[in-house]
Amino acid sequence: MSKVIRRLAACAALTGAFLLPQAQAVVGPPPTLIDFEDPALTGLYFGGDSFEQAGFRMTVDYDAGLVDTALALGSAAPTGNATQFYSQLNEGGLIVERSNGGLFSLNSFDAAFIPLDPPASGTTVIIAYGVRANNSAFGVAWLFDRSFASYNDPADFADFSEVKFVEFFSCTYDSGGICATPIQNNGQFAIDNISVTAVVPEPGTTVMLSLGLLGLAALARRRAVQPAAR
């Protein structure tokens, strides 16, 4: 699926728009935190490049991205984050998925806007576009600005409970709708502390599957040792 088609689909499937950062913490099992802090991740990545952290693969979609601190961005750097984070340049996106292809849940993330000069007209939003196991798609949009904020309201992430991948990107909202207006490479954003939780089979399901396989194996053995008919 091309970038344009995927993003139009995401905007058409938006389940919420202009959601503000929330103060409450995510409730649930301990998540995996993608924080981009590993020094080995530091550097510039071009469209199609991938890197991994904590069992998750991040792939740069379309335009280049950068893992570094705010100092690497100069005067365009967002505020409120002294650590290393991921910056998406121009109008690209960042795809997050499990390294083994399994399902996962998205719980929260921190993000900020990286504007160009002059900035785009309209209101710029960050969008998380998710695809479920049955290939149904949806998108959620949040307002953001030059200072990092946490997006962690459980209600905003209810649809992200079992997804194959999530792509983050930015676009502009105006009277024509979300992503309706070209933004002249102003779809730049910084993202950090992506909280994700791998989906694992329920213990009961695993046991029943194992017992079923054992039963099939036993049946096959019995048939193999039966005497031939006379």
ROZAGU-400494 format. One record per residue (C-alpha): z, x, y. Coordinates in nm, 3 decimals. Last residue first. Example, Ala and Ser with C-alpha at 12.3 -4.5 7.8 and 13.67 -1.06 7.14 Angstrom:
# ROZAGU-400494
(r (0.714, 1.367, -0.106));
(r (0.780, 1.230, -0.450));
END
This chain:
# ROZAGU-400494
(r (0.749, -0.601, -6.081));
(r (0.846, -0.601, -5.710));
(r (0.922, -0.257, -5.564));
(r (1.284, -0.167, -5.535));
(r (1.444, -0.212, -5.189));
(r (1.525, 0.125, -5.027));
(r (1.298, 0.097, -4.719));
(r (1.385, -0.266, -4.658));
(r (1.751, -0.178, -4.637));
(r (1.677, 0.111, -4.398));
(r (1.473, -0.112, -4.166));
(r (1.750, -0.369, -4.157));
(r (2.004, -0.100, -4.069));
(r (1.782, 0.027, -3.783));
(r (1.735, -0.325, -3.647));
(r (2.110, -0.383, -3.654));
(r (2.176, -0.053, -3.480));
(r (1.928, -0.147, -3.206));
(r (2.101, -0.482, -3.157));
(r (2.442, -0.320, -3.150));
(r (2.324, -0.078, -2.880));
(r (2.178, -0.360, -2.671));
(r (2.498, -0.560, -2.705));
(r (2.707, -0.259, -2.601));
(r (2.487, -0.186, -2.297));
(r (2.493, -0.548, -2.184));
(r (2.870, -0.560, -2.216));
(r (2.907, -0.238, -2.016));
(r (2.692, -0.382, -1.731));
(r (2.388, -0.165, -1.668));
(r (2.411, 0.074, -1.370));
(r (2.294, 0.011, -1.012));
(r (2.325, 0.324, -0.799));
(r (2.514, 0.274, -0.473));
(r (2.377, 0.379, -0.135));
(r (2.532, 0.473, 0.200));
(r (2.289, 0.642, 0.439));
(r (2.504, 0.876, 0.648));
(r (2.232, 0.969, 0.896));
(r (1.922, 0.837, 1.072));
(r (1.731, 0.947, 1.382));
(r (1.444, 0.739, 1.517));
(r (1.094, 0.766, 1.657));
(r (0.862, 0.469, 1.684));
(r (0.743, 0.585, 2.027));
(r (0.416, 0.721, 1.889));
(r (0.212, 0.509, 2.133));
(r (0.406, 0.188, 2.069));
(r (0.127, -0.045, 1.966));
(r (0.243, -0.407, 2.007));
(r (0.293, -0.665, 1.732));
(r (0.563, -0.473, 1.542));
(r (0.805, -0.762, 1.602));
(r (0.655, -1.052, 1.796));
(r (0.393, -1.104, 2.065));
(r (0.655, -1.168, 2.333));
(r (0.795, -0.822, 2.271));
(r (0.944, -0.628, 1.982));
(r (0.867, -0.262, 1.923));
(r (0.868, -0.057, 1.603));
(r (1.086, 0.170, 1.396));
(r (1.086, 0.278, 1.032));
(r (1.319, 0.292, 0.733));
(r (1.179, 0.239, 0.383));
(r (1.392, 0.112, 0.096));
(r (1.316, 0.155, -0.272));
(r (1.355, -0.011, -0.609));
(r (1.615, -0.259, -0.486));
(r (1.922, -0.427, -0.632));
(r (2.183, -0.531, -0.371));
(r (1.967, -0.492, -0.058));
(r (1.953, -0.866, 0.013));
(r (2.322, -0.874, 0.109));
(r (2.280, -0.586, 0.354));
(r (2.317, -0.772, 0.683));
(r (2.607, -0.977, 0.545));
(r (2.789, -0.657, 0.447));
(r (2.800, -0.548, 0.816));
(r (2.750, -0.171, 0.808));
(r (2.515, -0.052, 1.082));
(r (2.689, 0.244, 1.242));
(r (2.580, 0.363, 1.587));
(r (2.424, 0.687, 1.710));
(r (2.353, 0.692, 2.084));
(r (1.998, 0.666, 2.223));
(r (1.965, 0.296, 2.140));
(r (1.949, 0.047, 1.852));
(r (1.870, -0.318, 1.784));
(r (1.851, -0.402, 1.416));
(r (1.572, -0.535, 1.195));
(r (1.587, -0.657, 0.834));
(r (1.291, -0.664, 0.596));
(r (1.195, -0.832, 0.269));
(r (0.982, -0.766, -0.037));
(r (0.941, -0.921, -0.382));
(r (0.838, -0.660, -0.639));
(r (1.052, -0.815, -0.919));
(r (1.283, -0.510, -0.903));
(r (1.330, -0.563, -0.529));
(r (1.140, -0.401, -0.242));
(r (1.321, -0.327, 0.084));
(r (1.208, -0.268, 0.442));
(r (1.483, -0.141, 0.673));
(r (1.378, -0.182, 1.036));
(r (1.486, -0.003, 1.352));
(r (1.418, -0.185, 1.679));
(r (1.247, -0.099, 2.008));
(r (1.248, -0.361, 2.282));
(r (0.936, -0.396, 2.495));
(r (0.733, -0.126, 2.666));
(r (0.726, 0.212, 2.495));
(r (0.903, 0.505, 2.655));
(r (0.730, 0.740, 2.899));
(r (0.846, 0.991, 2.789));
(r (0.923, 0.971, 2.419));
(r (1.226, 0.796, 2.282));
(r (1.452, 0.900, 1.991));
(r (1.655, 0.591, 1.893));
(r (1.978, 0.617, 1.694));
(r (2.094, 0.542, 1.341));
(r (2.393, 0.530, 1.107));
(r (2.358, 0.368, 0.765));
(r (2.503, 0.093, 0.546));
(r (2.527, -0.051, 0.194));
(r (2.186, -0.007, 0.031));
(r (2.199, -0.097, -0.338));
(r (2.026, 0.083, -0.621));
(r (1.770, 0.041, -0.897));
(r (1.648, 0.322, -1.116));
(r (1.344, 0.547, -1.063));
(r (1.521, 0.862, -1.183));
(r (1.528, 1.022, -0.836));
(r (1.657, 0.701, -0.683));
(r (1.463, 0.577, -0.383));
(r (1.459, 0.625, -0.005));
(r (1.137, 0.612, 0.198));
(r (1.148, 0.753, 0.553));
(r (0.896, 0.629, 0.808));
(r (0.634, 0.756, 1.051));
(r (0.541, 0.638, 1.399));
(r (0.602, 0.954, 1.606));
(r (0.880, 1.164, 1.453));
(r (1.152, 1.065, 1.206));
(r (1.472, 1.261, 1.259));
(r (1.710, 1.321, 0.967));
(r (2.067, 1.434, 1.034));
(r (2.279, 1.750, 1.064));
(r (2.616, 1.709, 1.233));
(r (2.722, 1.668, 1.597));
(r (2.628, 1.301, 1.615));
(r (2.703, 1.077, 1.914));
(r (2.399, 1.147, 2.126));
(r (2.028, 1.124, 2.052));
(r (1.808, 1.428, 2.116));
(r (1.511, 1.389, 2.350));
(r (1.629, 1.672, 2.576));
(r (1.610, 1.927, 2.295));
(r (1.529, 1.793, 1.949));
(r (1.644, 2.097, 1.748));
(r (1.984, 2.090, 1.921));
(r (2.048, 1.745, 1.773));
(r (2.101, 1.899, 1.430));
(r (1.838, 1.945, 1.159));
(r (1.628, 1.759, 0.904));
(r (1.288, 1.685, 1.058));
(r (1.017, 1.427, 0.995));
(r (0.638, 1.430, 1.005));
(r (0.411, 1.127, 1.035));
(r (0.280, 0.912, 0.746));
(r (0.574, 0.843, 0.515));
(r (0.831, 1.114, 0.449));
(r (0.984, 1.081, 0.104));
(r (1.358, 1.085, 0.031));
(r (1.468, 1.112, -0.331));
(r (1.817, 1.016, -0.446));
(r (2.035, 1.179, -0.712));
(r (2.283, 1.329, -0.466));
(r (2.017, 1.472, -0.233));
(r (1.644, 1.512, -0.277));
(r (1.340, 1.618, -0.076));
(r (0.990, 1.478, -0.048));
(r (0.673, 1.559, 0.145));
(r (0.407, 1.287, 0.169));
(r (0.378, 1.308, 0.548));
(r (0.512, 1.642, 0.668));
(r (0.865, 1.778, 0.645));
(r (1.025, 2.016, 0.895));
(r (1.343, 2.203, 0.808));
(r (1.701, 2.191, 0.689));
(r (1.740, 2.055, 0.336));
(r (1.876, 2.381, 0.192));
(r (2.155, 2.367, 0.451));
(r (2.295, 2.062, 0.266));
(r (2.426, 1.826, 0.535));
(r (2.158, 1.556, 0.503));
(r (2.433, 1.288, 0.484));
(r (2.317, 1.074, 0.191));
(r (2.647, 0.917, 0.090));
(r (2.688, 0.779, -0.262));
(r (2.905, 0.471, -0.272));
(r (3.266, 0.418, -0.388));
(r (3.286, 0.064, -0.523));
(r (3.299, -0.224, -0.275));
(r (3.381, -0.315, 0.083));
(r (3.173, -0.178, 0.368));
(r (3.373, -0.118, 0.682));
(r (3.392, -0.352, 0.981));
(r (3.278, -0.235, 1.321));
(r (2.931, -0.384, 1.333));
(r (2.610, -0.255, 1.487));
(r (2.405, -0.534, 1.645));
(r (2.139, -0.735, 1.467));
(r (1.820, -0.777, 1.664));
(r (1.635, -0.949, 1.384));
(r (1.732, -1.096, 1.048));
(r (1.557, -1.188, 0.724));
(r (1.234, -1.011, 0.820));
(r (0.960, -1.089, 0.569));
(r (0.670, -1.100, 0.815));
(r (0.794, -0.775, 0.970));
(r (0.807, -0.608, 0.631));
(r (0.463, -0.733, 0.534));
(r (0.321, -0.600, 0.861));
(r (0.492, -0.273, 0.786));
(r (0.349, -0.248, 0.437));
(r (-0.003, -0.337, 0.553));
(r (0.004, -0.076, 0.832));
(r (0.151, 0.202, 0.616));
(r (-0.099, 0.144, 0.337));
(r (0.000, 0.000, 0.000));
END
